[in-house]
Amino acid sequence: MLRISIAAVALAAFAIGAVSGAAADDKPLQPWERKENHVKPPKGSPLDYLVSGYWFRTPKTRALQDDDFENPAFLWVEQAESEWTTVDGKAGKSCSSCHDAVEKSMKGVSARYPVYSAKNKKMMAITHQVNYCRENYMKAKKWKWESDKMLGMTSLIGLQSRGMPVNVSIDGPAKKFFEAGEKFYHQRRGQFDLACVHCHQGNFGMYIRADFLSQGHSNGFPTYRLKWQKLGSLHRRFRGCNNNIRAVPYKRGSPEYTNLELYLAWRGQGLKVEAPSVRQ
Amino acid sequence: MKFGRRVLTPLFAAALAVAPFAAQQALAQGKAPLVKYKVVDEDSIPKSLTGKPGDPEKGKKWAIAGRLGHCIACHVMPVDEPYMGEVGPSLVGVASRYSAGQLRMLIVDPKVVNEDTMMPAFYKADGFHRVRKAFVGKTMLSAEQVEDIVAYLLTLKEEEKQ
């Protein structure tokens, strides 16, 4: 009898343990933790898996991005669609004069940018390329990096790669730019003495005050940032980060930020292009 | 006038080295020249930077304030505040784990203890890369503020943990 009751107690204790254990295991995984949202990192990546910044945002923010009619970035995209066929500059050309329909000619282009340009002997972001065309082929004035027209145009071009995996080249002539970007990423800077790697590699999925840290990928840019109430460029985001850690930022379009853009694109190699995304 | 200032600055620095405690009072918050300190056992600054204990009430304020210590940006603290950071260890009961000297060291320059830490140095004015002009040659906290925060952290004993 005694033996039975001991066994019963032991069994009950085991059952309780099992129940509480199950309760702990049942804690739902957060969206960025779920396997189905992970992408295999490129060879040599320091990350175990890649996950888009999309999955670090609230369901409400994600819903804004999911619906093109709700996504505020599409106001800029619509402007850019008409800009695409509008003649500008002394050559009397528009984008479509050379590139025809944006849906066809620009398909997959953003996914492989930035690229090394042998002609210009430099790393070119898509924004550099748009201005290169404007100055050299259209004989038109350059657009400012953060102007509405430029953000709209780079979003329209980015949109043609939406859903396609980021696929930048880091070999050959791109290699030294890639390495410079990698160095930038690990360089401590500013009075806070922080490098990109400190927040975005080991600490994603955690809060720094009210900021929820993601892996810091670039696949959603240009992005409509709720904090900005505006569409903005990746280089604007870099400047914001640098300023926050009390470091002197570089100029938008600078070689330093363009190299970093290349390195970041590689860190997110395989993630789907989401431009123009919505972020917090 | 300009000449006078140039002469005064080294004199001031010399005075500071000789009598840091008196001179410290005259210093504007977070500006060089810094109070010299001695590291003991590679992880501790046993002596107060100001020569006296700080004010824990003020320290609590600096620990929360956004442009000063802002400890809660990265650490959970036993205070009633939303959005406390998670990237650093919790400061609940921290006084039961570290001595005053160790806490002072970690605030002044935590890289002396762990060179890979992401925690900024709050009483260091140089050796940084591309610091914004407004912050060049300045520390994040004054020596008094460091002491105030040390005094506050020393009140966070383990038994306060609920």
Chai-1 contact restraints between the chains, C-beta under 6 A:
chainA,res_idxA,chainB,res_idxB,connection_type,confidence,min_distance_angstrom,max_distance_angstrom,comment,restraint_id
A,R189,B,H129,contact,1.0,0.0,6.0,A-B,restraint_1
A,R189,B,R130,contact,1.0,0.0,6.0,A-B,restraint_2
A,G190,B,V131,contact,1.0,0.0,6.0,A-B,restraint_3
A,Q191,B,F128,contact,1.0,0.0,6.0,A-B,restraint_4
A,Q191,B,V131,contact,1.0,0.0,6.0,A-B,restraint_5
A,Q191,B,F135,contact,1.0,0.0,6.0,A-B,restraint_6
A,F192,B,P120,contact,1.0,0.0,6.0,A-B,restraint_7
A,D193,B,P120,contact,1.0,0.0,6.0,A-B,restraint_8
A,D193,B,F128,contact,1.0,0.0,6.0,A-B,restraint_9
A,H198,B,M118,contact,1.0,0.0,6.0,A-B,restraint_10
A,N203,B,V87,contact,1.0,0.0,6.0,A-B,restraint_11
A,M206,B,E86,contact,1.0,0.0,6.0,A-B,restraint_12
A,M206,B,V87,contact,1.0,0.0,6.0,A-B,restraint_13
A,Y207,B,G85,contact,1.0,0.0,6.0,A-B,restraint_14
A,Y207,B,E86,contact,1.0,0.0,6.0,A-B,restraint_15
A,I208,B,A73,contact,1.0,0.0,6.0,A-B,restraint_16
A,I208,B,G85,contact,1.0,0.0,6.0,A-B,restraint_17
A,I208,B,V87,contact,1.0,0.0,6.0,A-B,restraint_18
A,R209,B,A73,contact,1.0,0.0,6.0,A-B,restraint_19
A,R209,B,Y83,contact,1.0,0.0,6.0,A-B,restraint_20
A,R209,B,G85,contact,1.0,0.0,6.0,A-B,restraint_21
A,A210,B,Y83,contact,1.0,0.0,6.0,A-B,restraint_22
A,R246,B,R132,contact,1.0,0.0,6.0,A-B,restraint_23
A,R246,B,F135,contact,1.0,0.0,6.0,A-B,restraint_24
A,A247,B,R130,contact,1.0,0.0,6.0,A-B,restraint_25
A,V248,B,R130,contact,1.0,0.0,6.0,A-B,restraint_26
A,V248,B,R132,contact,1.0,0.0,6.0,A-B,restraint_27
